[in-house]
Structures are given as C-alpha cells and as structure tokens.
Amino acid sequence: SSGINAEWPLRPGSRFCMGACRTLKFACNIGTMFPVSMALRERLQQTTKHGFKSIEVAFPYIWSTEEWETALNQYPVHVSLINTPKGEAGQPGLAACRDQREHFLLGIRKGVEYCKALRCSQLHIMAGNEAHFEGQKELFLSNLREASGLLQEHKIVGLLETISGGVIPGYFLNDVQKTLALLDEIDCNNIFFQFDVYHMGMLGYSDDEMLNLFDENFSKIKHIQVAQTPKRDELTAPGDVDYTVIFNHFVKKNYGGDIGLEFKPSSFDEHSVIQDLLTFLDKF
C-alpha cells in the first residue's frame, strides 16, 4: 500500500467538524503520522480530509519554502510548530554545543525564514547531545538569550522540550526539572516550555505526576505533544498513559494551545487506526 487511502470519508454526523466543535485543539504531525514516502501535498490533503485545522512538522526543511507556500495555498492549514534544523553533522540541535555558535544562529535564522514562509509562530529550539563540558550551561543560556532576541523581531515564540535519553541519548535537556530551571534562568518573555507527555512517560512520570507538573507550570507551557508510551504509537493503543484522564484535565484547565499528535501509527494500511483516533478525540 502507498499509505493512508486518500479517499477516506469523514464519518457522517461526526463532531470532528474541522476543529470547530472541540474544546481541545489537535495538530496533526505530518512527519510521524504518514509514510515517509508521502509527498507534502498528499500529507496536507490527508490532514484536511481528516478534519484537522493545524499541523506540526519537526523538520520542514526537506521541502523548499516555495513548495510549502504552494501546498499551503492549496490546503490552508495552520502550522503550529517547527523545529530548528539539525547540525551539519546531524546533531539534534546546537544550542548546548561548543564551537557551534555561528551554526546555531544560522539555524535560528533558517528557522525564522521557514516560520515566516509557513506563517508559523513557534520554533522548538533543539539543544543537542554533546557530552558535558565545563561552561556548557552558561553557553546554552547565552545562546538562548541571543536566539530570543532574533525571534522577538519576528514575533516568534521559542520552545524548549525535555527529550528522554531512550530517544536521543545524552540530550542536554533530558530532565524535566532541569529544563524548567533553565527556562527560569533564561528569563525571556518569548521562551516557553514544550510539554511532551510521551517523553515524560518514558522518564517514569505517572499520569498524576505529569498533571501536577502541568498545573505547577501552566503559565510556562505553550505547546503539548502526545503519543502512547512506550511504543510511541497511537493514543488508543495499549500503553502506560491514560489519555482520557490527561485530556479531561487539559479541558478542565482550559488549555488553549495546540496539542501535537506526534505518534507513529501501528499500521499505515488499515483505516481503523485513524478512525479510532478520531472517535477518541471526539470526546474532548
């Protein structure tokens, strides 16, 4: 199969009416939810066909800004979030890497260029996974403050995310409390926390512990990402996180930002994965 059937209809009478009937706002991650071989326009076609009004995409750079502008004119969805580019050697970000300041700032500028072309106002600033060295924290803080100024000029919000070591070994921001403490030290009014339920689950947080953290840091959170643990598959798959509890809490707290569906479907060939997801999301 070439992927998800382009002709899937929305269910008759569905409350999934282009996002307008929902309390929570879900963004389709077009990088993880569709097959690697799928073209950009087809991904956006699938997104709109399934009723999503927003998308997120970690690395939009595999397509030119011109390709993006053409595709978004045809399928006008809101782009909620992109990441900074990888380093020249494939590093997962450069914010905490020595002797990389010039390349880090080039990456920020490229992120800004894509944010402007995609009309996206949030940029996840990736930190990298270089082994610890003396002065690393101070370098990171300095880089983030300079990036904040560049983003401020274009009214773009920068986001920091804790990423579990099982996904990126040695990632600089691999501890939630460390990330939040650094966020406080950066002390810039356009740098916020990206709350990733999957990574927190992989770090051993229970649902209750995650929700307590969410409440305690509510004003610092601008974007949420979700997937089931431990396999990073769809939210309705067997796993450790009870997303009914999680989403009901987000509704109760009146969370108004986007929730990125950053999962990898257990199957691209069957309609049931996406249909079950839509049915589940209808509750919130």
C-alpha positions as semicolon CSV with decimal commas, in nm:
position;residue;x (nm);y (nm);z (nm)
1;S;0,000;0,000;0,000
2;S;0,117;0,355;-0,070
3;G;-0,022;0,474;0,262
4;I;-0,345;0,604;0,404
5;N;-0,625;0,597;0,149
6;A;-0,677;0,947;0,010
7;E;-1,050;0,880;-0,025
8;W;-1,133;0,811;0,338
9;P;-1,453;0,996;0,417
10;L;-1,523;1,169;0,742
11;R;-1,787;0,987;0,939
12;P;-2,144;1,111;0,886
13;G;-2,258;1,320;1,179
14;S;-1,908;1,338;1,323
15;R;-1,837;1,603;1,582
16;F;-1,494;1,629;1,421
17;C;-1,611;1,929;1,223
18;M;-1,286;2,095;1,117
19;G;-1,188;2,150;1,479
20;A;-1,476;2,391;1,546
21;C;-1,667;2,156;1,777
22;R;-1,376;2,071;2,004
23;T;-1,267;2,211;2,334
24;L;-0,907;2,100;2,275
25;K;-0,717;2,182;1,955
26;F;-0,523;1,894;1,800
27;A;-0,246;1,936;1,543
28;C;-0,163;1,656;1,302
29;N;0,210;1,581;1,298
30;I;0,263;1,531;0,926
31;G;0,614;1,394;0,983
32;T;0,517;1,099;1,201
33;M;0,155;1,021;1,113
34;F;0,212;0,950;0,744
35;P;0,453;0,724;0,547
36;V;0,798;0,869;0,476
37;S;0,742;0,835;0,101
38;M;0,427;1,050;0,102
39;A;0,458;1,384;-0,079
40;L;0,394;1,713;0,102
41;R;0,071;1,794;-0,082
42;E;-0,066;1,447;-0,014
43;R;0,012;1,484;0,357
44;L;-0,174;1,815;0,369
45;Q;-0,461;1,667;0,169
46;Q;-0,491;1,385;0,424
47;T;-0,473;1,635;0,707
48;T;-0,761;1,844;0,580
49;K;-0,962;1,536;0,478
50;H;-0,950;1,412;0,838
51;G;-1,069;1,747;0,967
52;F;-0,752;1,886;1,121
53;K;-0,705;2,263;1,105
54;S;-0,349;2,263;1,240
55;I;-0,030;2,072;1,171
56;E;0,316;2,047;1,322
57;V;0,628;1,927;1,144
58;A;0,965;1,880;1,312
59;F;1,185;1,930;1,009
60;P;1,011;2,116;0,726
61;Y;1,345;2,178;0,555
62;I;1,325;1,875;0,325
63;W;1,085;2,089;0,121
64;S;1,166;2,438;-0,007
65;T;0,977;2,742;0,121
66;E;0,829;2,775;-0,229
67;E;0,693;2,418;-0,212
68;W;0,544;2,494;0,127
69;E;0,381;2,816;0,012
70;T;0,226;2,643;-0,290
71;A;0,100;2,348;-0,083
72;L;-0,042;2,570;0,192
73;N;-0,225;2,781;-0,063
74;Q;-0,395;2,465;-0,187
75;Y;-0,452;2,317;0,162
76;P;-0,468;2,613;0,403
77;V;-0,389;2,466;0,745
78;H;-0,229;2,646;1,036
79;V;0,133;2,543;1,101
80;S;0,163;2,532;1,478
81;L;0,525;2,428;1,533
82;I;0,854;2,352;1,360
83;N;1,200;2,261;1,499
84;T;1,532;2,430;1,442
85;P;1,744;2,246;1,181
86;K;1,983;1,968;1,273
87;G;2,355;2,048;1,285
88;E;2,580;1,992;0,985
89;A;2,685;1,655;1,128
90;G;2,325;1,559;1,202
91;Q;2,332;1,675;1,565
92;P;1,986;1,710;1,728
93;G;2,032;2,084;1,772
94;L;2,329;2,302;1,862
95;A;2,218;2,527;2,150
96;A;2,440;2,346;2,404
97;C;2,728;2,253;2,172
98;R;3,068;2,421;2,192
99;D;3,228;2,597;1,895
100;Q;2,891;2,594;1,717
101;R;2,757;2,943;1,795
102;E;2,773;3,062;1,434
103;H;2,599;2,749;1,306
104;F;2,345;2,768;1,590
105;L;2,250;3,124;1,495
106;L;2,236;3,029;1,126
107;G;1,991;2,756;1,227
108;I;1,780;3,007;1,419
109;R;1,773;3,234;1,115
110;K;1,675;2,945;0,889
111;G;1,401;2,854;1,137
112;V;1,277;3,214;1,124
113;E;1,281;3,204;0,742
114;Y;1,063;2,893;0,743
115;C;0,836;3,023;1,018
116;K;0,766;3,332;0,808
117;A;0,704;3,130;0,491
118;L;0,478;2,883;0,673
119;R;0,312;3,152;0,888
120;C;0,422;2,961;1,198
121;S;0,478;3,143;1,527
122;Q;0,651;2,870;1,733
123;L;1,004;2,734;1,692
124;H;1,132;2,442;1,901
125;I;1,497;2,522;1,976
126;M;1,688;2,196;1,993
127;A;1,981;2,174;2,236
128;G;2,197;1,889;2,105
129;N;2,356;1,591;2,277
130;E;2,721;1,683;2,311
131;A;2,892;1,527;2,614
132;H;2,905;1,753;2,920
133;F;3,183;2,014;2,927
134;E;3,276;2,298;3,159
135;G;3,071;2,608;3,084
136;Q;2,803;2,420;2,888
137;K;2,515;2,564;3,090
138;E;2,643;2,919;3,052
139;L;2,687;2,868;2,677
140;F;2,332;2,736;2,649
141;L;2,187;3,033;2,840
142;S;2,382;3,280;2,627
143;N;2,272;3,113;2,303
144;L;1,908;3,107;2,410
145;R;1,908;3,472;2,507
146;E;2,053;3,570;2,171
147;A;1,803;3,347;1,991
148;S;1,523;3,507;2,192
149;G;1,618;3,847;2,055
150;L;1,620;3,720;1,696
151;L;1,281;3,556;1,742
152;Q;1,135;3,862;1,914
153;E;1,194;4,069;1,600
154;H;0,953;3,840;1,413
155;K;0,706;3,777;1,698
156;I;0,806;3,409;1,716
157;V;0,796;3,208;2,038
158;G;1,087;2,976;2,117
159;L;1,017;2,644;2,287
160;L;1,233;2,409;2,495
161;E;1,147;2,041;2,529
162;T;1,271;1,767;2,757
163;I;1,365;1,464;2,544
164;S;1,417;1,125;2,709
165;G;1,752;0,951;2,679
166;G;1,592;0,648;2,519
167;V;1,503;0,863;2,217
168;I;1,815;1,085;2,197
169;P;2,093;0,952;2,422
170;G;2,276;1,229;2,604
171;Y;2,034;1,506;2,504
172;F;2,121;1,819;2,703
173;L;1,761;1,874;2,815
174;N;1,695;1,518;2,933
175;D;1,547;1,610;3,271
176;V;1,219;1,797;3,316
177;Q;1,317;1,988;3,630
178;K;1,649;2,089;3,471
179;T;1,468;2,221;3,165
180;L;1,224;2,422;3,375
181;A;1,504;2,563;3,591
182;L;1,697;2,672;3,281
183;L;1,382;2,828;3,142
184;D;1,358;3,040;3,458
185;E;1,725;3,139;3,429
186;I;1,690;3,238;3,063
187;D;1,414;3,476;3,179
188;C;1,295;3,581;2,833
189;N;0,928;3,653;2,774
190;N;0,918;3,465;2,443
191;I;1,081;3,135;2,551
192;F;0,840;2,870;2,685
193;F;0,811;2,502;2,771
194;Q;0,701;2,233;2,525
195;F;0,515;1,977;2,737
196;D;0,567;1,630;2,587
197;V;0,359;1,361;2,756
198;Y;0,538;1,078;2,575
199;H;0,885;1,181;2,692
200;M;0,763;1,234;3,047
201;G;0,612;0,888;3,045
202;M;0,942;0,746;2,921
203;L;1,117;0,927;3,206
204;G;0,895;0,746;3,456
205;Y;0,634;1,010;3,534
206;S;0,290;0,874;3,624
207;D;-0,023;1,039;3,487
208;D;-0,081;1,214;3,823
209;E;0,278;1,336;3,840
210;M;0,255;1,473;3,487
211;L;-0,068;1,657;3,560
212;N;0,074;1,805;3,881
213;L;0,372;1,929;3,680
214;F;0,133;2,068;3,419
215;D;-0,062;2,261;3,685
216;E;0,250;2,394;3,856
217;N;0,396;2,522;3,528
218;F;0,080;2,610;3,338
219;S;0,189;2,967;3,257
220;K;0,516;2,840;3,104
221;I;0,352;2,592;2,863
222;K;0,276;2,697;2,505
223;H;0,258;2,363;2,323
224;I;0,185;1,999;2,410
225;Q;0,282;1,681;2,226
226;V;0,137;1,336;2,280
227;A;0,195;0,970;2,190
228;Q;0,141;0,644;2,376
229;T;0,426;0,501;2,580
230;P;0,637;0,302;2,541
231;K;0,600;0,240;2,164
232;R;0,518;0,598;2,058
233;D;0,213;0,469;1,876
234;E;-0,145;0,599;1,864
235;L;-0,313;0,723;2,181
236;T;-0,572;0,444;2,169
237;A;-0,306;0,170;2,164
238;P;-0,226;-0,027;2,482
239;G;0,026;0,163;2,693
240;D;0,112;0,344;3,012
241;V;-0,072;0,676;2,964
242;D;-0,447;0,714;3,018
243;Y;-0,523;0,987;2,767
244;T;-0,886;1,012;2,877
245;V;-0,761;1,132;3,216
246;I;-0,494;1,354;3,060
247;F;-0,724;1,526;2,810
248;N;-1,009;1,573;3,056
249;H;-0,761;1,752;3,281
250;F;-0,647;1,976;2,995
251;V;-1,012;2,061;2,927
252;K;-1,071;2,139;3,295
253;K;-0,768;2,372;3,295
254;N;-0,893;2,549;2,980
255;Y;-0,568;2,482;2,797
256;G;-0,592;2,677;2,473
257;G;-0,274;2,587;2,286
258;D;-0,230;2,317;2,025
259;I;-0,174;1,951;2,112
260;G;0,057;1,789;1,858
261;L;-0,021;1,427;1,771
262;E;0,340;1,315;1,740
263;F;0,281;0,941;1,718
264;K;0,371;0,672;1,468
265;P;0,064;0,469;1,364
266;S;0,095;0,098;1,430
267;S;-0,032;0,049;1,075
268;F;-0,048;0,272;0,768
269;D;-0,254;0,019;0,574
270;E;-0,574;-0,003;0,776
271;H;-0,839;0,264;0,816
272;S;-0,903;0,168;1,178
273;V;-0,603;0,346;1,332
274;I;-0,705;0,696;1,222
275;Q;-1,077;0,625;1,256
276;D;-1,033;0,503;1,613
277;L;-0,824;0,810;1,690
278;L;-1,088;1,047;1,552
279;T;-1,359;0,871;1,751
280;F;-1,147;0,903;2,065
281;L;-1,065;1,271;2,007
282;D;-1,436;1,345;1,958
283;K;-1,472;1,319;2,338
284;F;-1,266;1,630;2,403
